[in-house]
Every structure is written in C-alpha cells, then in structure tokens.
C-alpha cells in the first residue's frame, strides 16, 4: 500500500481551519499552495469527507460566556460598545486608533512622522527598502531548503483532552502547514508589490525635484528681469551657464 501523502492531511487541516473561521476556500488556490493538482485535491475532499469533519457550531453564546453580563440588550437600545472597546480586535493591523488612548511611545512615533509631501515619501521609501531587504533575506533562506519541507503555520485544538481506554490523555488538533516553496512564492508576490511601490515613490521624488529646479529657474529669471528693468545689470553681466539655464527669454 502506498504511503499516505502528508500533503493530503495538510490540505484537509487547512480547509477545515479556514471553514471553521467562516472563510471561503478556493480549492484551486489551496491545491496550488499544497503543490498538487486541482483534481487530486477534489478527490481528497470527497474521499476524506472534509465537510463532514467540520466542527458543529451552536447559535448564541457558548456555556459560561459572560460577554453580555451587566449590559443592556442591544435590541431596542441605542447604546453601543464603549469608546476604545476592542472586543472584535484580532490583531494590530486593523485596530481603530484613538489618539487620546495612545501610549507615550506611540505618541512620540506619531509626532515624529513627517507630514510634508517630500519628507513623507522619503520616510516611506526608507521603510520599504528595509522591508525589501528583509523579504529578500527570507526568500534566500527558503530557496536553500528542500521545496517539500513543511513549515507549521498554526495549530488549533479541536476538543478538551480526554483519557482513552489505555489511560493515556488524548487530544485532537488541526495542523496548518505549507512547503518552503509555497512560502517563497508568497514572499515573491509581496516583494513585487513592495518594489512596485518603491518605483512609484522614486518617480514621484524625481518629479518633485524637477519641479523644485524649475521653480528656482523661474525665480532667477524674475530677479534678473527686475534688475534689467531697473538698469542694475546688463545681459552681458550674466554668466554663460546661468543664461543657458534660464533660456532665451532674456535675449
């Protein structure tokens, strides 16, 4: 009997983990991540009955839930969550920001952030270059590994540990993992986005520099025209390089 593929269990765990969180799962994308064909993944899903393995979810609060204790029922009430409430926060990436609740270090960071157009672009460019460097380093690490080497992304316990017939404590879990090759591909996509933004910022900075240069030339032109009008200087008194930069308007 052929050895069961680790990718088969990994794909099932990934599918169940996403569906348990209410996410939609694209089987073609999942197949690509696991490094198998779409038809193979479909066969695994049907044979191993992935959907039947999904945990059953009950409606309403779970036993022992005390989230609503002491709160008025939301139905018919105009009261919402108090200011600064973070009940629905998963991580810092999508947190609502309340400036009156920032820590001292966060306030310092906000105060140090440049607000001028050119300064802000330079600041963003510096951050992106650091990120680009880190991504390239990580890609180099994964490229040195075996493409089929698995990396654990997450582990989710499915139930409370219980003792089996032999007295040993047993616990079921779902493992979400991916290959070094799959991680490298994701980093490549992130790298393209970072480098695309870098190119955009560099182009914007060049445009600003050109605008500044034109502004200085226009300023010189107006100053010289004013001095000529008052007889303070003659066109022959202007050095050749300055006259060439300003153009033929003074001729």
C-alpha positions, 0 to 999 in steps of 0.5 A: 500500500502506498504511503499516505501523502502528508500533503493530503492531511495538510490540505484537509487541516487547512480547509477545515481551519479556514471553514471553521473561521467562516472563510471561503476556500478556493480549492484551486488556490489551496491545491496550488499552495499544497503543490498538487493538482486541482483534481487530486485535491477534489478527490481528497475532499470527497474521499476524506469527507472534509465537510463532514469533519467540520466542527458543529457550531451552536447559535448564541453564546457558548456555556459560561460566556459572560460577554453580555453580563451587566449590559443592556440588550442591544435590541431596542437600545441605542447604546453601543460598545464603549469608546476604545472597546476592542472586543472584535480586535484580532490583531494590530493591523486593523485596530481603530486608533484613538489618539487620546488612548495612545501610549507615550511611545506611540505618541512620540512615533506619531509626532515624529512622522513627517507630514510634508509631501517630500519628507513623507515619501522619503520616510516611506521609501526608507521603510520599504527598502528595509522591508525589501531587504528583509523579504529578500533575506527570507526568500534566500533562506527558503530557496536553500531548503528542500521545496517539500519541507513543511513549515507549521503555520498554526495549530488549533485544538479541536476538543478538551483532552480526554483519557482513552481506554489505555489511560493515556490523555488524548487530544485532537488538533488541526495542523496548518502547514505549507512547503518552503516553496509555497512560502517563497512564492508568497514572499515573491508576490509581496516583494513585487508589490513592495518594489512596485511601490518603491518605483512609484515613490522614486518617480514621484521624488524625481518629479518633485525635484524637477519641479523644485529646479524649475521653480528656482529657474523661474525665480532667477529669471524674475530677479534678473528681469527686475534688475534689467528693468531697473538698469542694475545689470546688463545681459552681458553681466550674466554668466554663460551657464546661468543664461543657458539655464534660464533660456532665451527669454532674456535675449 
